[in-house]
């Protein structure tokens, strides 16, 4: 399902509402991160045909450390038990869990989900989360060296291998986890990170590399770079994040987007400014928006930059363009949460499959040449 060729089969996913709704009205609302909300979004996503859902992982809320944040791994385990088909992804920062403990937790959710669990390794970017805890916040490249050793151990352990390891950060002796996956070789592995070490880590150990949303012309060189590198095993798959809002026409979509900005700006703008001071300045992926003057963020990583706001047909065609360059997984945020993701599933996903199935993409590409 995940081993993608140059033109992959599209997979559509959503972000669970880990820090509450994506758009908040400062006059009447605050960030609320209950599992009840995440459960309804997850069940809606599965019911309407999405392939995957991501639970982002924080212990404190980066937007406001006094506000709520969902605990990713307990939520992912519960979501796994409540669903039948959708893939459940839980993000993880390696510094928070010893690899043996985390691998055992991953195999537990793999068993609960009957082979639908995935890990998304994120090497941390929000400094207070780790500094205030006393865990500490190593320099960027040191975090990646730690994360690579950590992920190699986790990958072997969740594959059911017996592990003996004596490394810079971990010393593991004759360790095997049982039961291993009863359904496949191991849980799936996503990674992010767009620095040199982040891309090297993806090439070496990931199954799918998640790229922060941005225009397609800036995504293509990243994929070309990683696709040209030598790699063991199956080809690396690619995914992209972003915010989507679709309507029958582009004008209607832009009008709806403007209304959302008007609601959210007073709540998010000051919080985002405060958050910036707490982000590691060496994290490449989170600098993406600054490269696009005038960009206003909304929803998940990348916001509207990839171009998933517009008419049903325009967004379907944009997704088909991303498929042409090798992006297969589209991990999207929506608002209102359930209403808009179900609208996307009903209107856009069938259009994407129609474009692929009826050969319209071939005609369009031929017309360009």
Phi, psi and omega in degrees: 000325187262343186281100191260142176269193181302320175249092186284162170285131184291140174233133185245135181223167178232159171269128171295149182283075187287336177240029182092193182293155183286335180235126184237135174269112186299338183285331189230352190226163172222169179290123177232131187233059180279152174293333178305316179294314180297321179300314182294322177295318180296313181293323175297316180299315179294316182298323185269357170108009176290155185265335187206158175219136182254129170258104178293154190239117171217154172261335171230156185281119181296330180288325181200111187292351176264357181264170185285155173212140181283142175275118193293317191281323174292321178295319180296321178296317179295317179297323179298322181287336185268351187243168183238331191232322189290143174287139179250118179252130172244125176284159181207138171260119188304328183293343185277335185224138171297141185301326179295316181293314181295318180298321178295319176298317180299317179293329176296314180289327174302319180288317178301318184276353184059048173088030181239021186259149177216151177254139172241105182281126176232125188275018172082144179213338183267105192295316183301328182306320182264326181291312182295333180285343186091353178293322180096160184231089181298164177299159186310304184292330176293323176297323180288324176296318176297314182297324179292314178298318178302311185290325176299317178296312181300317182298317178293318182293318181284349173273000179083012182282152169279128189241126165235125188214133176230096186236190182293329186241338186225145177228107185238132186239115169052057187247128176225136179255130178224141001283144167284181181301131177274356192242341181192185182297316183187167170299155182283153183234121170255148167225157171247200177097123186239010172283175176305308178297325180294319179289323178296320178297316179300314182296324185279324195229345185273159167266327180218135178257121179268123183257132175299135185304138177194171180301150187300327181293340178263347175276321185305315180295327178297315180293320179299320179298304183293325181293338181276351184275148175292144184205141176273145175083202184294154176301148177289134174268162184229142176225163179222150180250162177167178179254139180233138174216121186232146179216172178302327179232159176299320182298318179295322179294316180294325177295317179293322178296317179300322179294322178293318177301318182297326179287316192276335193302316183294333180278316190270329190301309181293322180294321179295321178298317179294322181295325183304324181291345182254008179263134175302119183294348180269002178280111187291316187300326183276001175266359187304310186300328183293345179279353184237092183304135179089354180294136178239125186277142173210141178073209186283177185315127179097335178052230184272359187303323181289344178094033181261022172247125181159197178291160179304316182291320181295317181290322176300318179292324177296318177297319177297325176296318177296322177299324180300329181264002174109000176283128181245333183249129182242105186257103195245152171248152184221156170207136351303144194309296188280316182304313185283325179291325177290325175298317178298314181297323182285322189257324189265314184302315177298326178293322177297312180295326177294318178301319181285318187285331183263005176073013181295330179295322180298316180298316182296317180294322179295324180293335180283333187275000000 
